[in-house]
């Protein structure tokens, strides 16, 4: 199974990137390579499809976009690593739950390299250090092809999270690598996470080959 192509977008406008993901997914066919897009966004709130009863932000200085990923509301901003996964699930033999696990395990492995113990939660997708969320996940699947992805807090202004119920959970605390004593450049952390995420895909492909 081919390793996904990597695209490093730098800092990108959320709306333009989202529209590009939609266009890529609509145009792809059975031969289109999977891709991972690495980026970082200017400040923006995004509200997913599970938006019923979601509390709007209590501040109006940051734009709010209603988008087509799963989940409720979250925040993106500078100092956060965002990786979008444009993956043909059927071709890779992956379920959505398995893809979510790949993302979670890549983040957990990254944090472990820095001596940080983290875990996933079955009731609330994402990665947590104790009770604080450090990484958020959200996907959209159309005809077994997905887009959107994950966001890892590295060294950002966390104040905008206080204006929302992160991922729909009132009072949920968020954290980031810099608060946990990791002082690494955001781009270095991004490359480490890309490598670990790619390794997760390769490991799953190897396991599938052995089982068949």
N, C-alpha and C positions, 0 to 999 in steps of 0.2 A: 504494500500500500504506500503510495507516494506521500512524502512529508508535505504538509500544507505550505504554500508559498507565503513568505513573510513580506508585509508591506509596512514600512515605517512612515507614517503620515505627518509626524511632528505635531504641533498644536493645530487642531482643526476645528472648524465650526461644527457644532453638533448637528444642526439641521442638514447641512450639506453632506455630512458623513452618513447620516441616517438615510437620506435620499439615495446616496451612492450604494449603500448596502441593499436597499430595496431594488434598485435597478440591476445590480449584479445578480441578485437572487432570481429576479424575473427572467433575466436573459440567459442564465446558465443552462447547460444541458448535461447529459450523462458523461461527457468528456471534459467538462470544465474542472480545472484543478481547484481544490479547496484552498482557502486563503485565511491567514490571520492578519488582522490590521491592528497595528500598535499606534496609539494616539494619546492625546491629552486634550482636554477641552477648556475653553474659557468658562466662567461661572454660568451654570444653567441647572434648573430643576427639570426633571423629566417625570412624567406621570404615566404609568403603564396601563394596560388594559383592565386591570383589576382596580378600577378607579372609583367604583361605587363606595360612598361613605369616606373617601379619602379626604383628609383635611388639607385645604390649600395652604401654601406657605404663609407665614405671618409677616413676611417682609416682601416688598414689591420691587426692590432694586435689582433683583436677579430674574431673568426671563424664565417662564414656565412653558414647557412644551408637552402636549399630549402625544404620546408615541405608541407604537404597536408591539412593544415587548410585553412579556408577562410581568406580574408584580404591580406594586403601587408606586409610591413616590420616592425618589432619591435625588442626590445632588452630585454634580460633576464639577470639578474645578482644577486649576493648576496645582501640580504637586500630587496628582492622582494618576496612576497607570491604568489605562483603559485598553483592553484587548478585545477586539470583535472577532468572532468565529463564524466564518462563512463556510459551512460544512455540509456535505451531502451525507446525511446520517445513514440512509439506506445502503449506500455504496460502502461505507465503513462498517456496517453491521452494528451501529450504535443506537441505543434507545436514548431518548431525551434524558432520562435519569442517569444513564451511564456517562453522557457528555457532561452533565452537571457534576458528577463525581470526578471526572477528569479535571475539571476546572478547580474544584475544591481541593483535590489532592495536590495539584500543582502549587497552589497558594500555601497549603499546609507544609509542603516540602520546602518551599522558599523560606518560610518563617522558621522552620526547624534549622536551616543552615545558619540562622542568626541566633540560635539558642532560644527561640520563642515557641512555647507550646500552644498549639491552636487546634480547633476542632470545627467540624461541620455540625449542623443541626438538622434533623429530619423534619422538624416542624417549621423551619424557617431557613430556606436555602441561603448560603453564604458561608463565610468563615469568621470565626469568633475567637478572640483571646479572652479567656474567662467569660464574662457576660457582655463584652463590648465587641461590636462588629467592626471588622477591619477590611472585609471584601464583600462586595455585593454582586449578585448574578441576575441576569435576566435574558431570556431568549424569545425568539419568534420562529415558529416552524411552519413552512408552507411546502406541501408536497414532499415531505421528508428532507427539506433543505432549510437550514437554520441560519439566522443572523442575530445581531446583538452579541452580548458576551459578559465580560466581567470587569470590575473596577476595584483596584487595590489602593487604599489610602497610604501614601508614603510620607509626604511632607507638605501638607496643605493647610489652608485655613479651614478648620472644622466648624467655625461659628455658624455657617449657613445650615448645617444639619439641625441646629437647635430650633430653627423656624419651621421644621416639618416633623412628622412622625416617620422616621426612616423606615422605608419598606413597609409602612403601614402600622408599625409598632410604636405606640405612644410611650415615651420615656426610654426608648432603646438608646443606649450609649454607643458612641462610635469612637474608634481609636485609630492610630496610624503608626507606622514604623518609627517615625521620629520621636513620638511620645514613649516608645518602648526601648529607646536607647540606640536605635539604628540610625546612624548619620551617614547614609550613602546617597550619592546622586540619583535622582529619579530615573535618569536614562540607564544607569547601571542596573538598578533594580528591575527595570522593564526588560532588559536583555536577559537577566537571570530567569525571570518569570516566563518569557517566551521559550527559553531553552527547556525549562521544566515542563511546560505545557506540551511542547513537541514530544518530549520524552514520554509523557503520559499516553499520547496517541500511539507511539511506537510500541510501548509496553502492551497496550490493549491489543494492537494488531498481532503481536507475537503470541499473546495468550490465546487469541482467537485461532491462529494458525495451528497451535499445539492441540487445541480442543477439537479441531476438525481433522 
